[in-house]
Amino acid sequence: MDSIIGIANQVFEIEQKLSAKGDSSGVARNVNRMKHHLEEFGYTFHNPLHEDYNDTRTDCEASIVGDFEDGNMYISKVIKPIIFKDSGGAPGIVQKAVVIVEKKA
């Protein structure tokens, strides 16, 4: 299972780089295929970028930039995504997201 989670993290990183730098060589198609194969094994991932953050959120491990202000924080950077594994129809978290959290402007 650790190997599949590692692969999912790498696919996520490639996807992030493609969105930042563009897809000049058509790699996005291959990334989508890899995501499809992960889904066949029951794994999906979620990028919580720009979502609201509060201290009761249990699907993320956060590093907070600045002073924490409950109800006024958002996820400004995602280092690792939330990874889910479908186990008999009910997806469960197998990896919490690792994120950077900042105060909303």
BAVEXKE-480970 format. One line per field, with one value per residue (C-alpha): residue number from 1; residue in one letter; x negated, y negated, z negated. Coordinates in nm, 2 decimals, decimal comma. Layout:
% BAVEXKE-480970
seq = [NUM:...]
type = [a:...]
x = [X:...]
y = [Y:...]
z = [Z:...]
This chain:
% BAVEXKE-480970
seq = [1:2:3:4:5:6:7:8:9:10:11:12:13:14:15:16:17:18:19:20:21:22:23:24:25:26:27:28:29:30:31:32:33:34:35:36:37:38:39:40:41:42:43:44:45:46:47:48:49:50:51:52:53:54:55:56:57:58:59:60:61:62:63:64:65:66:67:68:69:70:71:72:73:74:75:76:77:78:79:80:81:82:83:84:85:86:87:88:89:90:91:92:93:94:95:96:97:98:99:100:101:102:103:104:105]
type = [m:d:s:i:i:g:i:a:n:q:v:f:e:i:e:q:k:l:s:a:k:g:d:s:s:g:v:a:r:n:v:n:r:m:k:h:h:l:e:e:f:g:y:t:f:h:n:p:l:h:e:d:y:n:d:t:r:t:d:c:e:a:s:i:v:g:d:f:e:d:g:n:m:y:i:s:k:v:i:k:p:i:i:f:k:d:s:g:g:a:p:g:i:v:q:k:a:v:v:i:v:e:k:k:a]
x = [0,00:-0,29:-0,41:-0,07:-0,05:-0,40:-0,28:0,03:-0,19:-0,42:-0,12:0,01:-0,33:-0,35:0,00:-0,10:-0,41:-0,20:0,05:-0,22:-0,44:-0,20:-0,19:-0,41:-0,48:-0,14:-0,22:0,12:0,28:0,03:0,10:0,47:0,41:0,21:0,49:0,74:0,53:0,50:0,88:0,91:0,72:0,96:0,73:0,83:0,68:0,81:0,62:0,76:0,59:0,76:1,02:1,10:0,91:0,99:0,84:1,11:1,02:0,89:0,79:0,49:0,16:0,10:-0,19:-0,05:-0,22:-0,16:0,09:0,38:0,71:1,00:1,25:1,02:0,76:0,72:0,49:0,24:0,02:0,05:-0,26:-0,08:0,29:0,56:0,55:0,86:0,90:1,24:1,30:1,63:1,81:1,70:1,38:1,15:0,85:0,51:0,31:0,38:0,29:-0,02:0,06:-0,05:0,22:0,24:0,47:0,72:0,64]
y = [0,00:-0,24:-0,21:-0,30:-0,60:-0,70:-0,67:-0,88:-1,15:-1,15:-1,18:-1,47:-1,65:-1,60:-1,73:-2,04:-2,11:-2,07:-2,32:-2,57:-2,53:-2,41:-2,09:-2,15:-1,78:-1,62:-1,46:-1,54:-1,26:-1,01:-1,16:-1,11:-0,75:-0,70:-0,85:-0,62:-0,31:-0,43:-0,46:-0,10:0,00:-0,21:-0,51:-0,87:-1,20:-1,54:-1,87:-2,10:-2,41:-2,74:-2,56:-2,71:-2,58:-2,56:-2,37:-2,10:-1,98:-1,63:-1,55:-1,79:-1,83:-2,20:-2,44:-2,78:-3,10:-3,39:-3,40:-3,16:-3,33:-3,08:-3,12:-3,34:-3,09:-2,91:-2,65:-2,84:-2,55:-2,17:-1,96:-1,62:-1,56:-1,38:-1,02:-0,80:-0,42:-0,28:0,02:0,18:-0,13:-0,36:-0,57:-0,62:-0,85:-0,67:-0,99:-1,32:-1,63:-1,82:-2,18:-2,54:-2,76:-3,14:-3,41:-3,53:-3,87]
z = [0,00:-0,07:0,28:0,43:0,20:0,31:0,68:0,60:0,45:0,75:0,99:0,78:0,80:1,18:1,21:1,00:1,22:1,54:1,42:1,32:1,62:1,89:2,08:2,39:2,45:2,39:2,06:1,90:2,10:1,94:1,59:1,64:1,74:1,42:1,21:1,39:1,30:0,93:0,93:1,05:0,74:0,53:0,47:0,53:0,42:0,34:0,36:0,09:0,23:0,14:-0,09:-0,43:-0,72:-1,09:-1,38:-1,37:-1,03:-1,06:-0,70:-0,69:-0,88:-0,86:-0,91:-0,99:-0,85:-1,08:-1,37:-1,37:-1,35:-1,37:-1,09:-0,88:-0,75:-0,41:-0,26:-0,05:0,05:0,07:0,03:0,03:0,12:-0,08:0,05:0,01:0,05:0,14:-0,09:0,00:0,10:-0,18:-0,10:-0,39:-0,43:-0,40:-0,39:-0,54:-0,33:-0,43:-0,38:-0,44:-0,60:-0,59:-0,71:-0,44:-0,30]
